[in-house]
Amino acid sequence: MSSNRDIPSYEIHINEDVYKRFKKDVWSEDPVDAVLVVGDNKYEIQLLYRGAHIRKVTKKSYQFIFPKVTSGIKELHLNAEYIDKSLIRNKLSLDFFESISVLSPKSNHVLLTINGEFQGIYLQLESVDRYLLKNRNLPKGPIFYAENDNANFSLMSPIRKGIKKRFESGYSLKEGTKEDTAALGNFVYKINTISQKEFETEIHHYLDVDKYLRWLAGVVCTQNFDGFIHNYALYRRSDTGLFEILPWDYDATFGRDIHGKEMEYDYIPVQGYNTLTARLLDVSSFKNQYYHILKKILENQFTPEYLEKEIQQMYRQIEPYVIKDPHLKETIKQFYNEPEFILKYITNRNKYLRAHLSDLL
């Protein structure tokens, strides 16, 4: 249901009375029945609002659930990207993670119409679920969403200000069993209790360290401040038993925070944050491994030269539709200014990180 060259058009049809009630209660978690039309194809779906604070804005974000798996898809997320006036930060970030060998959901822009009323341009996000794994020929395994700040890889809760009652708190189980949830709790426990002497050897029984360090480099480059304790998913491969980490919800990146305000390029240190990161970087071999991963990324993928091509391509694709979006008329000037802003951020962030690579030695 995606296209690399053209932007697909999604038409939603809902019973008018149902739609009126749906629009009145944006905080409802109950799905409504609808029909999705894409070209000559029709699909029965269930439609929900998605997000938290973004439900307050005029342009809503949605989730599609397919009662029958369609083209290898069970769920889709349509993000309004209303706070990010460039409309590309999320996709730019997820594509960037993919370029540095981090498992990442696919995304593409689409046009949305509901009951004949054009809603504007949206970013379609692949759901992190069993079908993502299947579509990439990856082994089955449990998947957890990091929902809140308790997903900080610590035994201490920043919410309760004390020891967690359950070490797996902060996560919701997307795929898996109670036994898998217990394994996650054990993983968090081990992160915090393995002795410093044994950590370098023992952590390899629980975590794909190389993939975690690549993810860490991606978060540090893009400066997703929330990304260290949520805005991610965990996947435990059934063939190795090791946890891998995936990025999610990366619109507050490339120099903007969750409110769309400027975030200084030196806001997040080269070491990043969270308990697991701190323990890994306390080991000389892991710190050296991270140093070389980040150095190579700063020389290749996280450069103005590499990312400018991506930015320009995305802008050429979406610009004709952004100017027609009924929700973006007042911010169109900022839309045109954002590429320069993003590229300036990349330039400054790259220089800052290069200057602080020595902190890892």
N, C-alpha and C positions, 0 to 999 in steps of 0.2 A: 504493500500500500504506500510505497514511497517512490520518489523519482529523483534522480540526481540532476536532471536538466530542467524539467518543468515542475511548477508547483501544483500539486493536485488540489482539486476542489472537493470539499466534503459538504454534502447537503444533509441536514438533519430534519426529519419530519416527526412532530409530536402532536398529539391531540391538543387542541387549543386550550381547553379547560385545564388539562394536566399541565400544560406549559405555563399558564398563568399562575397556578399554585406553586409550580417549581420556581418561578422567578421571585415569588414573594418570600420564600424561605431559603435564603442562600446558605444557611448553616445546616440544612438538612443533610443527613448522611444516607437517606433512602434513595435508591435509584429509581428512575422513571423509564418506562418502555418507550423506545423510539426506533425509527428506521434511518439507517445511514445509507446514502446513495453516493457512490464513487463511480463516475462514468456510467457505464451500463449495468453496474452491479449494485444490488441491494442487499443490505445485511440488517438483521434484527439485532438491536443492541440495547443495553441498559446504560442510561446517562446519569452521571453524578457531577456535582461540583467537586473541585479538588483545591488543595491548599488551605492555608489558615488565614493569616492577615490579608492575603491577596483577595479574599472573598469580598472585602469591603470596597475594592476599586470597581470602576464602572465596567471594565472589560474582564469577564470571568474566565477562569480556567476550568477545564472539564476532564473527566475520565470516561472512556468507553469500555464497557465490558461486553464481550461477545459470548452469548450462551453456548454457542458452538465455536470451537476453535477454527479460525478462519485464516488461511494462508500462514499457518504457524503462529498465529497471534491470538491471545486470550484477552489482553487488556492493552489499551493505548491511553497515553496521557497527552492532552492538548494544553500547552501552557500559553497564556496570553502574553507573557513576557512584558507586562505593562510597566513594571518599575524600571526595567532596562530599556532605555529609549533607543538603543542600537538594535535590539531584538536578536542579537547574534551571540551574546556572551556565553549563553548556555551551550549552544552548539559548538562555538569556537573552542570552549573548554573541553567538552566531551571528545571532540575530534582530536584535540591536542593530546589528551590522555591516551587515546588509541594510538597516536603516532609514537608515543614513548613506551608502547607495549604494556599498557594497563587495560585490562578488560573493562569495556565501557559501553553503556547503552547507545544505540544508534539514534539519530535525530534528523528531522528534516522539516522544512516549513510547509504549511498547508493553508488553504483558504477555507474559511468556515461560514456556512449559511445555515440559519435555523428558521424554519417555517417561512422561507422566502426572504428573510432579512439578513443582509450581509453583516457578519460579526467582525470580519477583518482577517488579518494574517496571524497565524499561530505557529508554535513550534511543537511538532509531534515527537514525543519521547517514547522509546521502547521501554516496556515494563521489564524490570529485573525479576525474572521468574524462571520457571522450568523451561519455558519456550525459548527464552534468550539462550539458555544453555544448549537446547536441542538445535537451534538454528546455527550454532557455532560448532556443533559436533563435540561439545564438552560433556564430560560425565555428569550424571545426575548428582545432586547434593543439596543439602539444606541451604536456604537463603534467609538472611535476616536483614530487616531495615533498621538503621539507627534512627530512632524517632525523637530522642531528646538528649539533653546534656548528660544523662546517666550513661550514655554510650561512650564513655571517656576512657575505657580500658583500665579503669581504676576500681579498687574495692570501696573507695569513698564516693559518696554521692554529693555533687555540687548543688543538688536540689534540696536534699534532706539535711545537708551539712553533717553527715555522719556516715557510718558504715552502711553499705547497701544491705537490705534484707535479702535480696536475690542478686547474685553477681551478674546475671543475664539481664537485669533491668535496664531499660533504655532502648531495648530492641523489640520489634514485633516479628513474629515468625511468618514469613511469606510462603516458604516451602519447607516441609520437614515434619518431624515428630517431637514428642516430649523428650525423647532420648537425645535428639539433636539439640534441643534447648538446654538440656543438662550439660551437653558437651561444650556449648558456648559458655555457660557459667564456669565450667572447669577451665576453659581456655583463659578467661579473664582472671580466675584465681591463680593459675600458673604464671601468668604474666607478672603478677605482683609478689609471688612467693618463691619462685625459683631463685636460688642463691646467685649472687653475682659471679661466683666462680663457675657455676654450672650453666649459667644462662646462655652463653654462646653456643653450647652444644644442645641443650635441652629445647630451646625455642624452635629448633628445626623440626621437632616432632609435632608442632602445632601450627606453625605459620610458614607460608612461602615468603621468606625474608626478602628475596630479590624483588618480587612483585610489590611487596609493601613499601620498600624503599623507593621504587619507581613512582608509586602512588604519592608518597610523601613529597618527592621532588615536584610532582604535578601540582599538589596543593600549595606548596611553597611558591612556585612560579606564578600561579594564577591568583594567589592571595584570597582563597576562600576561607575567611576567618572562622566560620562555623564548621568548616569541613573536617576539622580534627576530632570533633566529638559528636557530630551527626552529619547529615548530607552525604552519607555513604551507605553501602550495603556490604554485608559479609556473605561469602559463598564458601562452603567447605566441600572440597572435591571428594567424591566417594572413592576414587582410586588411590589417593595419597593420604586422605584425612587431614590435609592442610587447609587452613583458612586463606582466602584471597579477599581483597578489598576492591570495591568498585565505587567510582564517583557518582554523585546524584545531586541534582538541583544546584547548578553552577552559574546562575544568572548574576549573583553578587560577586563578580570577579573582574579582573583586568582593570583595576583602579576604581571600582565602585563598590559600596557596601550594600546591605540589604534594603536600605532606604533610597538607593540611587545616588547617595552623596559620595564625593570624592574620598578615596582611601589612599593615603600617601604610599608611595612605592616602597618605603622602608618600614612599613607597619609590622610585618611578620618577619621574625628573624630567620636566618638560613636553616636553623635547626628545627623549626616548626614547633608543634606542641603535642601534648597528651602523654599519658603514662607509658604506653607501649613505645612510642617514639623515643622518649627519654631513656628507657631501658636499653633499646637497641643501640642508640648513639653513645651509650656508656661503654660499649664494647668496641675496642679499637678496630677490629676487622670489619665490623658493620659500619662504623663511621667512615672508614676508608672506602668501603664499597659504595656508600652513599655519596661520598665526595666525587668518585669517578663517574657515577651515574649522573649526578647533577651537572658536573663539569661538561660532560658530553652533550647533555640536553641544552645547556647554555650556549654551546658552540654550534648546535644544529637546529633543533626544533623551536626553542624559545628565543627566537631572534626576530627583529622587525622584517628582515628580508624573507624569512620563511613564512611568517604569519600574515604579512601584508597581502600576499597572493590569495590566501584563504579569505581574508577580510574583504578584499575587493570582489572576489567571486561571489561571496554571499550577498554583498550589497547590490551587485548587478542583478542578481536573481530576485531579490525581494523588493527593491526600490519601486518598481511600477505598482506594486500592490500596497506598500506602506502608505503612499500618498493618497490611496483610496480608502484606507482604513478609517471608519467613522470615529474611532476612539483616539486617533493619533494626530489629528489635524493641528492641535495646539502645540505639539512637541516635534513637529516635522523638522524645524531648524536644528534642534538638538540631535535628531537622527542623523542629519548630514554632518554634524560636527564630531560625532563619536568616533569615526575611524581614526582621525588625527589624535584624539584623546587616548584611544587604546594603544596606538602605535607609540605615542610618547611614553605611556606607562611601560610598555614592553621594553623600550630602550633604557629607561631609568631603572627598571627592576632588574634587568639583565646586568647592568653595570654594578648595581648594588650587590647582587648575589655573587658576581665574579670577585668583587672586592672582599667579600666575606667568606669565600671558599676556604681561605686559610684558617678560619675559625674551626674548621673540621679536622685540621691536621694536629 
